[in-house]
Amino acid sequence: MDALAVSLLTGLADAASLFLVASGLTVIFGVTRVVNFAHGSLYLLGAYIGWSLLTRLPHSPLGFLLGALATIIALAVIGMALEMALLRRVYRVPELFQLLATFGVVLMVQDIAQYFWGAEDLTLPRPPWLRAFVLIGNQRFPRFDLVIIILFPLVFGVLWLLFRRTRWGRLVRAATEDREMVAALGVDQRRLFTSVFALGAGLAGLGGVLALPDASANLQMDLSSVTDAFVVVVVGGLGSLPGAALASLLIGLLQSFGIMLIPRATLALVFVVMAVVLILRPNGLLGRPISGSGGGTPALVRPAPMALRAAGGAALCAALLAPFYLGDYALAIATEMLIAMLFAASLHFMMGPGGMASFGHAAWFGIGAYASAFAAHLLAAPMPLGLALAPLAAGVLAVAFGAFVVRLSGVYLAMLTLAFAEIAWAIAFQWVDLTGGDNGILGVWPAPWAAGPRGFYWLALGVTVGGTLALRHLLATPFGYSLRGARDSRLRAEAIGIPAARIQLAAFTLAGAAAGLAGGLYAYAKGSVFPTYISLGHSVDALLMVLLGGVATMSGPILGALAYTGLYDLLLAATSLWRLVLGAAIIVLVLAFPEGIAGAILRLWTRLRPA
Amino acid sequence: MLEVAGLCSFYGRAQILRDIALDCAAGEVLVLLGRNGAGKSTTLKSLIGLVRPQAGSIRFAGAEIAGAEPHRIARLGLGYVPEERRIFTTLTVAENLDIGRQPPRPGIRPWTPARLYEVFPNLGAMPARIGGRMSGGEQQMLAIARTLMGNPRLILLDEPSEGLAPLIVEQMAGAIAALKREGVGVVLAEQNLYFALGLADRAVVIEKGAVVWQGSAAALAHDEATRQRFLAVGAAS
């Protein structure tokens, strides 16, 4: 009974921590419609800045209070600066590019934090009042966590009053519904947005500083917290504050009781909850359908002009002959680039023409890789069979899962793909008997004829070029036209007899299978398979490659993969601050070329052409 | 008070407005007539700044406002009531009114919720009603009242009679006449010729984004040839 009470309290404390971060995120999203990946970075900065302040202030409750308040103010100022310097410039670009820009901020903040505070985890000294416990029966519960639990209804209440009882809150709620109309009534949206951002950042800062006594300030807390916060926000319904509170409670309690009941499924549990909620309620628990931020109509994918075909042909020739002028190391890098191209092209297929952005595309890549590894280990299958099983396994799972995905759209759809990827990752990580867990599966060797760097390079080249061209070809078929029709207007497409959901499911499956093929290749290229293949970071890599290259052109993902992997390798070798440079480069690219590299080249080309 | 010359607006590459010229004085009702898709709504949106005009001049209350941001234009005292009403559906009637509130403007008798509830008694009966739970007519009244909370010198009304019951249309006409008496200028985009000509001092007819006729409302009421040609409706009554 006491253990149950402690679990309940632990769950409530978790829920409170989740709510502090998620409430800021949902308020920001509600008004600005920006999917702010950098919210986790604000949380991280809250923890580090809080640490710096709290270690210098007296280690008393009053000192803690002052430090926490100062941290909130510091983060509010940082949030304002971030909004004014960056986000203000990207409100009009498509939401995925906003995401890309905020991801650039994530990368930069990681290096900035490491530069100022070092790579070590930072913990607070724990004076007696922080170590104190309360006794519940014979169970001990940290007294500080009680403070966090009390803060949950307190912060919720203050926010509720702020939104219900002040003119500022009414303006924010009105702007959440219809920004344009609010502007037409004489309200300066920019100041409103900046103030909302300051509030959200301050809440993230509070969350960060409150994480210190129980845990630490560390460089991983940004992505882990933003993922959790996104789950809460999506489960609760984007932009809904009561929804975020409800979802925080649900997830916090499920987590704490889940550990008691099924300890091995803890990592997947949260995402299972999100998947179930999204399948049953496509707009979250308390959400309402959101109108898109209107990114403009994507350009048509046209057949490549002669010049581009010639350039592509020349590049292909150069690629075919590469083993004769590149060393083994360079060939290995080139092989990885080729695999990245196929991976990016597969994501582009569902994202560009299909209009379905994914935050979890690495799932299919990883499933392909694990399928090949299982084939090699459990079936002792030869490489061609292993390679064939990769797209098959990914495709079969993509059909089953995609049936739920295609019922959603926009951010909700992307989050459901993330949920699936995280579940897949958790299985790979926690089902140690089958997957080897963190140690992965080693010894996935290619067939003798492809064992050398040259042989495998040619194999990768053939598979990538073949796969990419096949996807490109599909776009020019009636299937491809139907797919784009379903993207541009699902209702109209259905009205003329196109089964939009089935078409999208087919595209989702094909994209999954192609990513699986890339994963299978990668498994044989590396000789090993690890859970990191399915990680959020890897999904984000794919997203970055596609967005950098440009969504609207078929050559976009190819150029994006080249640019991203090239930039990554270059920076990694050149500077220890590679994240800072890469993040800045991404932000500059978003601001300067919102249509991606290929789009920018296309624009330059069409501008120069008539002259 | 409002003088527009050479106004051109585009959606993407498609030119919607060509050299629109019109003007409206304080206490005057100008009606913008034209078929569906003629460019009436785009004209109003260009005036309030929701569509950024590519060329032309819009002078309002002594300032050039072409290309300015919507909130700055609205703060100068130009009110806008959109065709779709765009009530904040999760806010109450009183809260909707509060969003439109602006400081008092010299020369305009300040609008308060109490005064607006006199003009629109239906709203006065339901200040706590959520916007999403109102009838179309009530929403239309709220949309106008919300804009009046900004104490506009001139108000742009986009098809206020659209889809409303005759009794409500009557009330709407009464409200517009009251605005005129207050000295507020009104630019009214309409398809309902009977409603429009009953209120308007002058009329401008738009066809394919260009002004094709202008003159007094009385003249248009007697000019059946013009009505037939550009508006494709029969006698006004």
HADDOCK unambig.tbl for C-alpha pairs under 7 A between the chains (distance, minus, plus):
assign (segid A and resid 170 and name CA) (segid B and resid 95 and name CA) 6.90 0.50 0.50
assign (segid A and resid 171 and name CA) (segid B and resid 99 and name CA) 6.18 0.50 0.50
assign (segid A and resid 174 and name CA) (segid B and resid 88 and name CA) 5.87 0.50 0.50
assign (segid A and resid 177 and name CA) (segid B and resid 88 and name CA) 6.49 0.50 0.50
assign (segid A and resid 181 and name CA) (segid B and resid 86 and name CA) 6.99 0.50 0.50
assign (segid A and resid 183 and name CA) (segid B and resid 70 and name CA) 5.69 0.50 0.50
assign (segid A and resid 183 and name CA) (segid B and resid 71 and name CA) 4.74 0.50 0.50
assign (segid A and resid 184 and name CA) (segid B and resid 48 and name CA) 6.82 0.50 0.50
assign (segid A and resid 184 and name CA) (segid B and resid 70 and name CA) 5.15 0.50 0.50
assign (segid A and resid 184 and name CA) (segid B and resid 71 and name CA) 5.51 0.50 0.50
assign (segid A and resid 184 and name CA) (segid B and resid 74 and name CA) 6.00 0.50 0.50
assign (segid A and resid 184 and name CA) (segid B and resid 80 and name CA) 6.69 0.50 0.50
assign (segid A and resid 185 and name CA) (segid B and resid 71 and name CA) 6.49 0.50 0.50
assign (segid A and resid 185 and name CA) (segid B and resid 74 and name CA) 5.88 0.50 0.50
assign (segid A and resid 185 and name CA) (segid B and resid 100 and name CA) 5.37 0.50 0.50
assign (segid A and resid 185 and name CA) (segid B and resid 147 and name CA) 6.56 0.50 0.50
assign (segid A and resid 186 and name CA) (segid B and resid 70 and name CA) 6.94 0.50 0.50
assign (segid A and resid 186 and name CA) (segid B and resid 71 and name CA) 3.90 0.50 0.50
assign (segid A and resid 186 and name CA) (segid B and resid 72 and name CA) 6.40 0.50 0.50
assign (segid A and resid 186 and name CA) (segid B and resid 74 and name CA) 4.62 0.50 0.50
assign (segid A and resid 186 and name CA) (segid B and resid 75 and name CA) 5.17 0.50 0.50
assign (segid A and resid 187 and name CA) (segid B and resid 71 and name CA) 5.35 0.50 0.50
assign (segid A and resid 188 and name CA) (segid B and resid 71 and name CA) 5.67 0.50 0.50
